[in-house]
């Protein structure tokens, strides 16, 4: 049996002492992983600070005191200093960006001001952040609790990659509110295992639903009850669409309320600039942990950096610089508000069309109030048949989910085209039903 690295053992000892339930939450990989302190990166960092004559440590090329680069590339990036785009970013991400994102989190989530949480660590967007959670905390058979309307990548990230057991509960109850009772039952069902990973994705993909403040308190209560019953809960807020709240829903991430909820609850926030700042291809995300223990936060960060080092080494530097530039700009808030208004207008137009009565009983729709998407529940036809009919006959793309649910991304349709879109979907449903 291989001997555990002393650095990993040291991190584990810290977690056992400072936050023992968190230690118990770790997967085998999570316990084994560590960030090398005596490897190339640490020696290069020391050389960067002290080598004032020649620094022959790190694998980049330099020329004229700057990172070597092709003129044809720099011409398209001339607004930026070469050192801010060509060099490797640190494994944890650009320090200024981490600080700026933390400040943004507090500004947008006032409940975080007095809460103990760490510095965000840069990930290669949200899927990477979720995969870090899976690596650190999910072993074969561990329960990952998600609603029945969910992003299919959870199955790949936690189920296929790590062998975890996906446990679903209905997203909505009979009153079409968030099903906090179902969540609580799914968590308490893991009492014999003593551990559960719960993913809270609001605004929800695929439905565009965010619970109201009262429902949010019910969610927190369900997780607290599970913790008090002896279940160690890794509570992950997948905040991919954070901020796109169009109606009377929660306006903050649940991360703030989870941050100091219970010793058996580890709050993990996964978010990013990807969708919040409309920079999907930049692949800049963040993972943030909450704990009253600074030592425990440091240990979790070191293990996270070990995962990053072992997989992607570090995230892309140029896109981190671009996002930082945006966050520091005096016109950032104004321009973001303009885009929010457009998105809100599209959501409102969709709802007015659906509530107009013009589509009869062709479908009902699941409650939505936020995000990029909404879901139709088709009547008398299968979603896949409608999806393929729309695509083949009308050149319109939608997503079929399960037997009757059709996801429509209004985020990528101009408001003036939404009426035509839904009228055509209605036409396709009636045509499929007549076949």
C-alpha angles and dihedrals in degrees: 000000000000117000115245115248111254091235091056090046090051092052090047091049089053092051092046089054100038103032111006096176088055090054088052090052093060120106120228088263089047090056094044098047124094139156113252113244096187101042134100095287096052092045090047091050091051090048092049089057098043111020101095096161109040128354108198098164114093130064101244129101122236134197129182092357093303133092107276112254144165114260092222090060096042090052089066091047099039093133090069133070111244090236089063096055113024104044121083113268114230113267090250091049136252106327095221090051092050091052093045092050091049090053090049091051092054093046092052095039106042091179088070095065095092098029126106110242137141136245113282114256116217116244132184089261128297102306088058090050091051091047089054089054089049093050095047099042113017123086127171110294096014112138120249107192116207136151120263089250102064147136109278092223090075088071092052096042099045105016106038099029099040104020094239121159113248110221115192131194127183110273093214130044125215090280089054091246125125109294100234091160090058091049092050093048092050091051096045089050086069093061093109090053090046093215141074137172112213122191118205110193113184126193080038124231115240102017104041089228127148120180121239122252092266092051088049090058089050090054091051089048092052092052092045091051091052091050092049088051089059102265116137104221126201098199110198121189108203096200097175093138097034117158097025093109109145103174142021099314134118108303097197136058116261086233090090094057092042095049096087100011101121139337088248092056121082110192115210123182119202114186141130153179089264098098102001092065098026096246102125097158094050090075096209116152138150140221119203131183130204124213136141088228118081089196091055091049090051092050092050090048091051091051090047090051088050090057091047092048091050095049117026099359090217139348125260113286101207096058091046088054092048092051092047090051089054095048091051095047118108090223096050096098093044095050093044090052090054091056092045090055090053092050092047090050091053092049091049092049091051091051092048091052093048092048094047095087093232093120097054114198096332089115148342122221134226117243112272132175108154149024131036104305150051132190130225120207103214121215122223096351135074120252092230092055091051093044094054092042091052091049099044099040104029106021092238122139124212135154123251114211120187120323103320111006121105118189117212121192104211087175091082099043121086111240094243090058098050095088091054090047096054094039088055093048088052090050090050092050092052092046093050090047090053094053 
